Amino acid sequence: MLPQTKAQWKKIKIQKGNDSLKKATRYNESSGPITKLTLSKTSKTLKVGKTLTLTAKTTPKNAAPKFKWTSSNPNVASVKNGVVKAKKSGKTTITCEALDGSGLKVKCKIQVK
């Protein structure tokens, strides 16, 4: 697995020299870590059985992190890769966390009727 942050890449450079950085073509130094994270929605009301696709947007735009999606009440609505499925009436909060080491999280409040 390739390092996700600039600090992790610097550590490799120190340990192994420049050759390891030349081989790791997936890393784009200009993108760096995420500085801002937003969601396509901050709140939404859904009917039971319906779905909603949430999209995470990052700054810089060319950052390509992985995200961890969670629901505060998975009995009301579950989430997988940003797709929220309404299960039963109630309220929950969907959280999207960037896994690039930035610690950034954003939330969307969901009400199911």
C-alpha positions as CSV (number, residue, x, y, z in Angstrom):
1,M,0.0,0.0,0.0
2,L,1.3,3.4,-0.9
3,P,1.6,6.2,1.7
4,Q,-1.3,8.6,1.7
5,T,0.3,11.8,3.1
6,K,3.3,13.9,2.2
7,A,4.9,13.2,5.6
8,Q,4.7,9.5,4.9
9,W,6.4,10.0,1.5
10,K,9.2,12.1,3.1
11,K,9.8,9.3,5.6
12,I,10.3,6.8,2.7
13,K,12.6,9.2,0.9
14,I,14.8,9.5,4.0
15,Q,14.8,5.7,4.5
16,K,15.2,4.5,0.9
17,G,16.5,7.4,-1.2
18,N,15.0,8.9,-4.3
19,D,14.5,5.7,-6.2
20,S,11.4,4.6,-4.3
21,L,9.8,8.0,-5.1
22,K,10.5,7.6,-8.8
23,K,8.8,4.2,-8.8
24,A,5.7,5.4,-7.0
25,T,3.9,7.1,-9.9
26,R,0.5,7.2,-8.2
27,Y,1.6,10.0,-5.9
28,N,1.0,13.6,-7.1
29,E,3.0,15.9,-4.9
30,S,1.0,18.9,-6.1
31,S,-2.2,17.5,-4.6
32,G,-0.9,17.1,-1.1
33,P,-3.3,16.3,1.8
34,I,-6.9,17.4,1.8
35,T,-7.5,20.9,3.2
36,K,-11.3,21.0,2.8
37,L,-14.0,18.3,2.6
38,T,-17.7,18.8,1.8
39,L,-20.7,16.7,1.0
40,S,-23.2,17.1,-1.8
41,K,-26.0,17.3,0.9
42,T,-26.0,18.4,4.5
43,S,-29.5,17.1,5.3
44,K,-32.2,15.1,3.5
45,T,-35.6,13.5,4.2
46,L,-36.1,10.0,2.7
47,K,-39.0,7.6,2.5
48,V,-38.4,4.1,3.8
49,G,-36.8,1.9,1.0
50,K,-35.4,4.9,-0.9
51,T,-31.7,5.6,-1.5
52,L,-29.6,8.7,-1.7
53,T,-26.1,9.0,-3.1
54,L,-23.8,11.4,-1.2
55,T,-20.7,12.7,-3.0
56,A,-17.7,13.9,-1.1
57,K,-15.8,16.8,-2.7
58,T,-12.2,17.7,-1.7
59,T,-9.8,20.6,-1.9
60,P,-7.5,20.2,-3.7
61,K,-9.8,18.8,-6.4
62,N,-7.1,16.4,-7.6
63,A,-6.8,14.7,-4.2
64,A,-7.8,11.0,-4.4
65,P,-8.3,9.8,-0.8
66,K,-10.3,6.9,0.5
67,F,-13.3,7.6,2.7
68,K,-14.9,5.9,5.7
69,W,-18.7,6.2,5.7
70,T,-20.7,5.5,8.9
71,S,-24.3,5.9,10.1
72,S,-25.0,6.9,13.7
73,N,-28.1,4.7,13.6
74,P,-27.7,1.9,11.0
75,N,-31.2,0.6,11.9
76,V,-32.7,3.8,10.5
77,A,-30.4,4.2,7.5
78,S,-27.3,2.4,6.3
79,V,-24.5,3.7,4.2
80,K,-21.9,2.1,1.9
81,N,-19.6,4.0,-0.3
82,G,-21.8,7.1,0.0
83,V,-25.0,5.4,-0.9
84,V,-27.6,5.8,1.9
85,K,-30.5,3.4,2.2
86,A,-33.5,4.3,4.3
87,K,-34.6,1.4,6.4
88,K,-37.2,2.6,9.0
89,S,-38.6,5.8,10.4
90,G,-36.3,7.9,12.5
91,K,-33.2,10.1,12.4
92,T,-29.5,9.4,11.8
93,T,-26.4,11.2,10.9
94,I,-24.1,10.0,8.1
95,T,-20.4,10.8,8.5
96,C,-17.8,10.8,5.8
97,E,-14.2,10.7,7.1
98,A,-11.2,11.3,4.9
99,L,-8.6,8.5,5.4
100,D,-5.6,10.6,4.2
101,G,-4.4,11.5,7.7
102,S,-6.0,15.0,7.6
103,G,-8.7,14.1,10.2
104,L,-11.4,15.9,8.2
105,K,-15.0,14.7,8.6
106,V,-18.3,15.9,7.3
107,K,-21.9,15.0,8.2
108,C,-25.3,14.8,6.7
109,K,-28.4,14.6,8.8
110,I,-31.0,12.1,7.5
111,Q,-34.6,11.8,8.5
112,V,-36.6,8.8,7.3
113,K,-40.4,8.9,7.2
